[in-house]
């Protein structure tokens, strides 16, 4: 007999099988000897009261053996199969490639950046010297921006596709099976490169191709049908289907589509700063303690407030994390955050952003939101003074309009410069943040403090451009065989949702063919 049940345990007991079985026997009112095994379905922390507990949803096997469970996708050889070009080797592109193989197509993945190993050198140059390689950085390269964004796998996209399959594929390629049960699963930036490399090897072993330093410079269309792409300004690759999974920072792709009269649309996005606290402040606030228990992970938070007609919200929160320089050009400042798997750095950071609507940026240019975004990033660069030094301010000083005399120690390696951030941000963004931050402090004790630093600018929360597609066929309405995909097209927002969209686009190619 099998039963699903929820139990609660103290943090120090969660890792012990004997305590879990005892709690199950009490909850089910049966002798512990009758419990032959169990499977944890979901695990989450409940810190709403002063006593922090874990909640476990468990499938219990009573007087019967736990069945063996295996998840293995056998990818067939597609060496001689019909080609599908996939532009971009981020989560969407890689999962689109895997699904193409399952569907009997040979994927040819074109990535403008380098593989994860070679990419590390360019990231070191960004962090230590402030030098940006415009083709290999935190946004471009194998794994895309997701490789260096903590590996957060939390998503609300449960109606778009099979989330569990995406997580299982990650486990199959080296992720721990904790991601299958944790309420907010993450892999960790330090572990992701090995997993991405393993996925690449799966694609290659099945006869697919993954090509690096391959920048798509033109898209070939004839009588409303895709004919292929041009790579690096010279090589033509002719195919009937192209999945465009370039991520939200490939501005040249938006410009190319617009120049070729392929429809693109302006899209709302969000803009703000990355806020960093000492992790101990967040732990104390969320766990109601002076010192976090060794049995609890670094604490997480999520905050949202409506200021007039605008939403102000935190996102991409990185406990025990690092603020990273994510510019794709040498004259801009863009910040993001990531964490290692243990989340053991002394700081906690989160993007804190304000909604930007189409009405905020007047005009008919479909790229106007992108240009607006770029101008903010250039302003941040000028105020920082160069070498990717970021403009920054203490939190209370920002709200009260004071230049910070000094800045707290922080995780942003290229360095920070004390400025008045209102000179970097549009007035309506700065005023919305100023109104929201004290309110956040009332919602979470200790949040509103001058020990926190605001680092500008967090501007790549989502794409400022949408590449339209048909709801049913996933194809561009003007170009048959062109499949706009995931974050860069405006249809996803995170690793799992991007991966799901990649799978869906690959399945759409199958129907199209």
Secondary structure, 3 states (H helix, E strand, C coil): CEEEEEEEEEHHHCCCHHHHHHHHHHHHCCCHHHEEEEEEEEEEEECCCCCCEEEEEEEEEECCCCCCCCCCCCCCCCCCCCEEEEECCEHHHHHHHHHHHHCCCEEEEECCCCCHHHHHHHHHHHHHHCCCECCECCCCCCEHHHHHCCCECCCCCCCCCCHHHHHHHHHHCCCCHHHHCECCCECCHHHHHHHHHHHHHHHHHCCCEEECCCCEEEEEEECCEEEEEEECCCEEEECCCEEECCCCCCHHHHHHHHHCCCCCEECCEEEEEEEEEEHHHHHHHHHCCCCCCCCCCCCCCCCEEEECCEEEEEEEEECCEEEEECCCCCCCCCEEEEECCCCCCCEEEEEEEEEECHHHCCCCCCCHHHHHHHHHHHHHHHHHCCCCCEEEEEHHHHHHCCCCCCCCCCCCCCCEEECCHHHCCCHHHHHHHHHHHHHHHHHCCCCCCCCCEEEEEECCCCCCEECCCCCCCCCCCCCECEEECHHHHCCCCCHHHHHHHHHHHHHHHHHHC
